[in-house]
Each structure stands twice: as C-alpha cells, then as structure tokens.
C-alpha cells in the first residue's frame, strides 16, 4: 500500500510539474506574441483611405515605427470621432493636430517636433475672391471639414457663416453649387484629389496666398509619454537624413 501511495504521489507531482511547465510556456509564448504585435494606433483626420495622401502618411508612419521599435497604424477618422476615440483610449494618439490641441484630455502629450507644416488654403470657383489671412474670409460663406480645431480657433470667434461638411468632396460640391464661396483645406489632402479629378469639380482652384501656415504635431496618450522624446528625435533624424522630405514629395 505504501508503494502504491508513493507512486500515486509521484504521478501527481509529475502532473503538477508538467502543468507548470505548460503554463510557463504558454505565458512566455503569449507575452512574446503581445510584444511582437505591439501596434500603436493613431487617428488621422481629413485624409481618406485609399488616397495618395493616406498612403504617404502611412509610409512616414512605417519608417518612424521601425525607428522607434513600434508598428504604427494610421486610422482615417472624422475629426470629432477621432477626438472621442482619443479621450476614451480607443486609439493611442493623434497623428496630426495643431498646437494646443486636446487640452480637455488630461495628460495628453504633444511631441514637440512637428510632423508637418501645412499651408491652410482657400479653394473656390469664383475668380473675384481675394484673401489675406483669416479675417479676410469674413465676407464669404466658408465650408470646412467638421470638427477641425483650426476652424474653431481661427474663424468661429468672428465668423457667422460657416458650413461644416463630412468630407472633402461634399465641401467642394457645396462651392461648385454656390452653397459656399470657399472651402478651407490643405494641399496635402487636396492636391492628389484635384489631380485625379473624377467626381470632383474641375473648376475649383486654390486661392493665393495661403491663409496661414501651421505646424502640426503628433499627440500621445499619457501611457505612451515615454515615447515623446524618441519620436521627436527620430522625426528630426528623418528630416535631416532626407527620407521625410522624399516621402512627402511623392504626394504631388
């Protein structure tokens, strides 16, 4: 009886050890899987999927991701939804926003090196419109992408005839139909679309000079604050090394 009991105890001990080994292997494998699939998701506002602009932005994100050791995935979102996703932690950051964005989100981190400098431009059909800065837009009915903070900051305080639109095509069609005088956007988004033509109004043209030039910044949730310095450093390195400008130039 003693021998049998000892054998059973030994078998139980072996089974326990095997379970511990299997559990350890599982945990190690699972941890490795999580580490290898560590993807940072960033909202990208105003740039639609399947466009040249989105492709270029993702290419920049791909190179930056390799440099910082994290895969970066850009997600095309309307501005207000992107802000909501960021505020509830559904995405890890925002790829391109103006200085001072997201002050309502506690601890949001602004990467100090700009991801881009965009000339904000007015697009119109009319040939008689002359502009020079934000205040010069006051006499005109202005269409813009809904939720853009730059419009809220620079036009909403004094302008009473603003037309928010869900996408670029809608804004341009408002201008063509005379429901708005101008559509405010950026060449990074507009140039590839106007070049393609298609359903977009061909008589649309960019007014000169640009309304303003604004730096755009990456924003991170507080849990990724440790990436602020490395992202800033690698962005500078991409610019000084020429790869950043090389990628940007392919949007035209």
N, C-alpha and C positions, 0 to 999 in steps of 0.2 A: 504493500500500500504506500509505503513511504517513497519507493522508487517511482511509482506511478504519479504521486503528487508532485514529486520533484520534476518529473518530465513535463507535467502539465504547466507547472510554474515556469519552467524553462521555455515552453512553447509560447506562453502568454508574454513572457519577457521579449522573445524574439519578435512576436507580432507587434508589440508596442514599439520596439526599435524600428521595425520596418515602416510602421505608420509615421513615426517621427521623421524617418529619412524621406519618405514620400512627401510629407508635409513641407519639409525643408526644401526639397527640390522644387515643389510647386511654388512656394513663396519666392524662391530665388528666380525661377522662370518668369513668374508673374511680375516681379519687380523689374526684371530685365526688359520685359515686354512694354511696361509702362514707360521706362526710361527711353526705349527706342522709339516709342510713338508719342513722344513729348512734343505736341504741336501747339503753337501759340496761334490763337485765332484773333484777327484784327478786323474791325469793321472798316469798310471803305465806302465812303458816301459819294453819291452822284456819278459813280463810274459803273456802268452796267457790265454784267458778264458778257463774254463773247465779243468784247470790243478790243481794239488795239490798245486803248488806254489801260484797260484792265490787265491785258497781257504784259504790258511794260511794267506796271506797278507790281505785278506778281513776280516778274523777273528780278526786280530790285529786291523784293522781299526774299526771294530764293537765295540770292547771293548774301544778303545780310544774315539770313538764317544760318547759312553754312559758317559764316564768320563768328557768330555768337553761340553756335552749338545747339540751336533750336530750330526745328522746322517752323516756318511762318506761313500760315494760310490766310489769304485775304477773302473777306466775305462781302459781296456787294449788298448794301443795305440803304434804305431811305434814312435821312438824317435823324428823324425823331425816333425811329425804331433802333437805330444804332446807339443813340443816347440811352434809351431804355435798356437795351441789352448790356451796355457797359455798366449802368447803375445797379443792375441786379447780378452782375458777374457772369452773364451768359457768353460774353466774349472776354478776351484777355486785355484788349486795348483798342484804341482807335488809330488808324494809320495816318490820317492827315487832317488836322484841325488847326484853327487859328490860335494865336497866342491868347491865353486866358480862358480857353475852353474848359467846360466841365467843373466850374468852381463849386457847383452844388454837390459834387461827388466827393465825399471825404477821402483825403489821402491820394487822390488821383495824381499820378506822376507825369510831368511833362519832360520829355527828352529834350535837352537844350539845343542840340544840333538840328537845324531844320531838315525835314525830309524833302522839302521843295520850296521854291519861291514862285508863286503864281501871279500873273497879271490878271486881275479881275477886269473883264471886258464886257462892254455892252454890244449886243448883236441886234440888228434892225433891218427892216426892209426900206423904210423911209430914208431919203437921201439928205433931208434938210436938218437932221438932228445933230447938234454939236454938244459935246460933253467935255467937262474938265473937272474931274473929282466927283465925289458922292453927292454933294449939294447940287451939282448941275443936273442931276436926274429928277429933281423935284417936279418940274413941269410935265413929266412924262409918266405914263402908266407902265409900271415895271413888273415884268414876270420874272420869277426866280424859282429855284428848286426849294420846295417846302422844307423847313427846318434848318436851313443854312444859317449858322450863327453870325456869319459876316453880314448878312442882310439885316438881321435883328439888331446888330451893333451899329451899323453904319447908315441904314435907311429908315428903319421903323421909328426911331425917335422923332423924325420930322416929316416923314412921307406918309401920305394917307391913301395912296392909290397903288397898292402892291397886290400882285396876283401870284400866290403860291401854286406851283404845279408839281405833279407827281414825278415827272421825268422830263428829259431834255426835249424829246420830240413834241410833247404837249406844249412846252414853253415856246418853241419855235413856231408851232402851228397857231398859237394864240397871236403871235406877232404877225404872221402872214395873213391871218383873218382880220387883223385890225382890232382885236380884243385887248392887245397890249402894244405899246410903242417899241419897247426894247425888252430883251431877255438878257439877264446878267448871268454870266458863266465864266469858265476859264478855258483857255486854248487847249490845255492838256486833254480835256474832255471833248471840246468842240471840234478841233481840227480834224481828227480822224473821221468823225461823223459827217462833217461837211464835205470832206474829200470823197467819202463813199457815196454821198448823195442819197439815192434811193427814195425813200418816203419823205426825207427831209426837204423843206422848201429851199430851192436852189438860189432864190433871190436874196437870201439872208447874207449880210456882210458884217464884218467886225468894225466897230467904230474906233477911231483913234483920237487921242491917245488912250491907253487903258485907264480905267477908273482909278485903280490903285494896284500896288504891288504888295503882297502879303506873304510873310513866311508861314509855312505850315509845319506842324510838329506831330510827332508820334506821342500818344498818351498811353500810359500803362496803369493797370490796377495796382493798388498798394502791394499786393502779394508778389508782384514782379519788380519791385523797386530796385532790387539788386542788379537788374539788367540795364538800368538807366545809363550808367557810366560806360558800360561796354558797348551798348548800341550807339551812343554818341561818338565814342572813339572809332568804331568801325564805319560809321557813316562818313566821318571825316576822312578815313583811310580810303574808302571807295571813291570819294570826290577827288582827293589828291592823286590817287592812282589812275584816274581816268575812266574806270568802269562805270561809275554812276552816270556821268555825262554821256557816255557811249550808249547806255541803255535808254536814257531819256530821249536822246536824239532819234531813236527808232520810232517814236510815236508819230513823227511827221511823215 
